[in-house]
């Protein structure tokens, strides 16, 4: 996921989905979701869950990971 803010100050969330197909990892563009409010984690989860439920997907059967581009994958000595 990545956040995009247009010149109109509209917040959107760009979503890619990673999954396994025939035991091979795949990454696919899912869509752009309007945040309809703020960019808080609570609002992101709410809007993403609603979008998935509209597509008959069950958020409770998914695994989510989000970072803020901090040193999440660099370790403490970066």
Sine and cosine of phi, psi and omega as CSV:
sin_phi,cos_phi,sin_psi,cos_psi,sin_omega,cos_omega
0.00,0.00,0.52,-0.85,0.10,-1.00
-0.55,-0.84,0.54,-0.84,0.00,-1.00
-1.00,-0.10,0.59,-0.81,0.06,-1.00
-0.76,-0.65,0.73,-0.68,0.07,-1.00
-0.87,-0.49,0.88,-0.48,-0.03,-1.00
-0.98,0.19,0.09,-1.00,0.03,-1.00
-0.89,0.46,-0.36,0.93,0.00,-1.00
-1.00,0.07,0.12,0.99,0.00,-1.00
0.92,0.39,0.34,0.94,0.05,-1.00
-0.99,0.14,0.81,-0.59,-0.01,-1.00
-1.00,0.00,0.75,-0.66,0.04,-1.00
-0.77,-0.64,0.42,-0.91,0.05,-1.00
-0.86,-0.50,0.85,-0.53,0.02,-1.00
-1.00,-0.02,0.83,-0.56,-0.13,-0.99
-0.87,-0.49,0.78,-0.62,0.17,-0.99
-0.91,-0.41,0.57,-0.82,-0.01,-1.00
-0.90,-0.43,0.75,-0.66,0.06,-1.00
-0.93,-0.36,0.74,-0.68,-0.07,-1.00
-0.47,-0.88,0.14,-0.99,0.07,-1.00
-0.97,-0.25,0.70,-0.71,0.09,-1.00
-0.72,-0.69,0.89,-0.46,-0.09,-1.00
0.81,0.59,0.66,0.75,0.02,-1.00
0.92,0.40,0.25,0.97,0.05,-1.00
-0.93,-0.37,0.74,-0.67,0.04,-1.00
-0.94,0.34,0.67,-0.74,0.03,-1.00
-0.76,-0.65,0.53,-0.85,0.11,-0.99
-0.80,-0.60,0.78,-0.63,-0.06,-1.00
-0.71,-0.70,0.63,-0.78,0.11,-0.99
-0.92,0.40,0.81,-0.58,0.01,-1.00
-1.00,-0.07,-0.72,0.70,0.00,-1.00
0.32,-0.95,-0.02,-1.00,0.06,-1.00
-0.91,-0.42,0.83,-0.56,-0.07,-1.00
-0.93,-0.37,0.81,-0.58,0.07,-1.00
-0.95,0.30,0.78,-0.63,-0.05,-1.00
-0.97,0.25,-0.27,0.96,0.06,-1.00
0.67,0.74,0.81,0.59,0.00,-1.00
0.51,-0.86,-0.70,-0.71,-0.06,-1.00
-1.00,-0.07,0.06,-1.00,0.00,-1.00
-0.98,-0.17,0.44,0.90,0.00,-1.00
-0.94,0.35,0.39,-0.92,0.02,-1.00
-0.86,0.51,-0.64,0.76,0.00,-1.00
-0.87,0.49,-0.68,0.73,0.00,-1.00
-0.94,0.34,-0.61,0.79,0.04,-1.00
-0.88,0.47,-0.74,0.67,0.00,-1.00
-0.88,0.47,-0.68,0.73,0.00,-1.00
-0.87,0.49,-0.76,0.64,-0.05,-1.00
-0.94,0.35,-0.63,0.78,0.03,-1.00
-0.92,0.39,-0.69,0.73,0.04,-1.00
-0.87,0.49,-0.70,0.72,0.01,-1.00
-0.88,0.48,-0.69,0.72,0.01,-1.00
-0.88,0.47,-0.70,0.71,0.00,-1.00
-0.92,0.40,-0.66,0.75,0.02,-1.00
-0.89,0.46,-0.58,0.82,0.06,-1.00
-0.90,0.44,-0.44,0.90,0.03,-1.00
-0.99,-0.14,0.30,0.95,0.01,-1.00
0.87,0.49,0.54,0.84,0.11,-0.99
-0.98,-0.22,0.52,-0.85,-0.04,-1.00
-0.97,-0.24,0.97,-0.26,0.01,-1.00
-0.83,0.56,-0.49,0.87,-0.02,-1.00
-0.93,0.36,-0.25,0.97,0.02,-1.00
-0.97,-0.24,0.38,0.93,-0.02,-1.00
-0.86,-0.51,0.25,-0.97,0.07,-1.00
-0.85,-0.52,0.78,-0.63,-0.09,-1.00
-0.90,-0.44,0.58,-0.81,0.11,-0.99
-0.65,-0.76,0.77,-0.64,0.05,-1.00
-0.67,-0.75,0.61,-0.79,0.05,-1.00
-0.72,-0.70,0.24,-0.97,0.00,-1.00
-0.94,-0.35,0.44,0.90,-0.01,-1.00
0.91,0.42,0.31,0.95,0.11,-0.99
-0.98,0.22,-0.26,-0.97,-0.08,-1.00
-0.99,0.15,0.63,0.78,-0.07,-1.00
-0.84,0.55,-0.69,0.72,-0.06,-1.00
-0.96,-0.29,0.16,0.99,-0.06,-1.00
-0.98,-0.18,-0.26,0.97,-0.04,-1.00
1.00,0.09,0.02,-1.00,-0.10,-1.00
-0.99,0.12,-0.15,0.99,-0.04,-1.00
-0.93,-0.37,0.59,0.81,-0.03,-1.00
-1.00,0.08,0.00,0.00,0.00,0.00
